[in-house]
Amino acid sequence: MNRKIIVAIDGHSSCGKSTMAKTLAKTLGYIYVDTGAMYRSVTLYAMRNGMIDENGNVDTEALRNDMDRISVSFKINKESGTPDTYLNGEKVESEIRSMEVSSNVSHIAALPFVREAMVRQQQRMGEEKGIVMDGRDIGTTVFPDAELKIFVTASAAVRAQRRYKEILDKGLEANYDDILKNVVERDYIDSHREVSPLRKADDAIELDNSDMTIEEQNQWLVRQVSSLVS
């Protein structure tokens, strides 16, 4: 594989986009960028700094004024071989996966000034190509000219079950019904926001992984890339 490309993976929440993108990047020797983690990091920053009240209302002016102080980066974890997320130099990989962050991230990600700031960072990361990036608007807004675009989906029930298991596996408490409600709400918010709504790019290949094993999914992805670079 000589030619390096940009792989844009978009889709609904809890489809396993991050896991598949990380694995694909590792297989190809590409750089992986988890854009969802970037928005989760901004959400965590807002929560820590009292910018989100108990009803989920965001102090947008305060957050807007602090955007230049928010730096999100990724460093390879030597044990797992996959990237961990850092917020202003602090490793926050576990904190940003909490249910509280999940409940607030769609509201933060819908703010135009937040998206503009994160998109600028993401586009800088892709200048050298050879990257795999996943999120909600990678193939439509961040990299509309990406050589390969994948749109991932699965039923809400399957996605909620995956999220439920992921939280339990981390030793945290979880309620399946609450998670399912959150998945459905996030789908609606992500698809109806004013700026860069979640939608399948016209030239994206759709992957419904509801009934696929992780191995089947990974093999399918590698085949898509191989057809373009070999």
N, C-alpha and C positions, 0 to 999 in steps of 0.2 A: 504494500500500500504506500505509494509514493506521494500522491496528491492529497494535501490536507484540506478538509472542508469544515464547514460549520454545521453541526447537527442541532436543530431546534426541536425540542420536545415540549408540547403544550398539552393541556388536558385538565380534567376536573380534579378537585382535591382528593387526596387519599387513593389515587390510582396507582401508586407506586412509582411515579415519574422519577423521583429523586433516586430511588434505589436502582432503577434500570439505567438511568443516565450515568450514575457513578460507575456501575459495572461496565457499561459500554465504553466510557472514557478510559477506564483501566485497561480494558481489552485492546483498545486502539492506541494507547499511549497518548491520549488527548488530555487536555485540561478540562476539569468538570466545574461548572458554575451552577450552584443551587440558588436560583433567583427567589424562590419561595422563602429560603432562609434569610435572604436579604430583607424582605418585607417583614418577616417575623422578628428580625433584629431591630428594625425601626419600631415595631410594635412594642417590643420589650423595653426599648429606650423610653418610649412614651409612657409606658406603665410605671417604670421606675422613677420617672420624673414628674409624676402626678398629672400627666396630660390626658388621662382617660379616667372619667369618673365611674362610680359603681353602676351606672346605667349604660355604660359604653359610649358616652358622649366624649368626643375628642376636642381638646383645646387646640384647634388648628393653627391659631396665630402663634402660640408658644412653640408648637412643633415646627412650623415654617421657619421661625427665627433660629431654630437649633439645627436645621438640616445640614448646614455646613460643618457642624461638629460631630456628625454621625458618619463613621467610617466602618464599612463592612468588608472583611477580607476572609480568605480561606487558606488554611494550612493543612498539609497532609499529616494525618495521624500515623505515626510510624508503626503502631501495632496493627491497625485495621487496613492501612494502605489507602484509606479514603479521606476526603477533606473534612475538617471540622470548621465550624463557623466562629468567627471572632468579631466582637463588637467593640470598636475602639481599643483593640489589642487584648480584650478579655475573651477567653473561650466561653461561648454561651450555647454550645450545641444541645445540651440537655434542656436548659431553661426555655429555649425558643420552641420546644416541642410540647410544652404544657398545654392543658385544655384552656387555661385562661388566655394564653397567647392566641390559640386557635380561635377562640370566640371573638377576638378583637381584630385579627389581622386583615380580614376582608374590608373592614371600615377604613383602616389605615392605608391599605393598598389601593383603595378607590380614590384617594386624595390626589388630584392632578400634580401638585408640587412634589409629592413623595415619588410618584411614578416617574416624573421627569428626571429627578435626581438619580434614581436607581437605574433608569434606562441609560443615562449618560455613563454611569460606572460600567454597566454591562457591555455597552458598545465599545468602550475602551478595552475591556477584557478580550473582545473578539477580533481585534485588529490584526492579529497574527494568524488567525484561523486555527485549525486543529483544536477546536473546543466542542464540548457537548454542554448545552445549556437547557435547563427545563424551567417551566413557569406557566403563565397564563397567556402571555402575549408575545412570546419570543418570535414565532414565525410570522406574526401579523404586524408587530410594531418594532421590536428590537432589531431583528434580522429578517426583514421581508425578502431579502435576496439569498437567504440560507440555501445551500445546495440540497439539504435534506430536511424536510419538515414532517414530524410525526405528531398526530393528535390522538391522545390516549383517553379512553373512556372505560367505564365499568358501571354496573348497576349501583345505586345508592346503598342498598343493603350490603352488597359485597364490600364496598369501600368502607362502610361503617364498621363491619366486622374486622377488616384488616387493621383499621385504626385502633379499635378496641383491643385487639391482640397485641399490637405494638406497645400500647400504654401498659397493659398488664405485664408484658415481658420485661418492662423496665422497672417493675416492682411498684408501680403507681396504681392508685385506685381509679376505676373508670365505670361509667354507666352506659351500656350500649344504647339505650333509647336517647340519652342526651347527645351521644355522638352522632347517631343517625339524624337527629334534628339539626345538629350543627352542620352536617354534610349537606343536607337539603338547603339550609339557609345560605350556606356559602356558595352553592351552585347558583342560587338565584341572584345573590349580590354580585358574584363574579361575572355573570352573564348579562346583567342589567346596568352595570356601572357606566357612567358617562364617558370616562377616559379608558381606552384600550380594553373594552369588554372581552371576556373569554369567548372566542369563536374559532372554528376550524378554518385555517387558511385554505383558499381555493385549491392550492397545489399541495396540500398536506395529505399524507397517507394515514388513514384512520386505523387505530389498533384498539379493539375491544378485548381487554385481557381478563374479563370476568371469569372465564373458564380455563385460563391458561396457567401452566406452572411457570415459575420464575425462569427455569431453564428454557422452556419453549419460547418464552418471550424474549430472552436474551439471544437465542439463536436466530429468531426472526429479525431482530434489530441488526445483528451483525450481517445478515444477508442483504438488508437494505443498503447498508453502508458499502459493502463489498461490491455491489452492482454499480456504484458510482465511482469508486476510487481504484478498482483493480484494472 
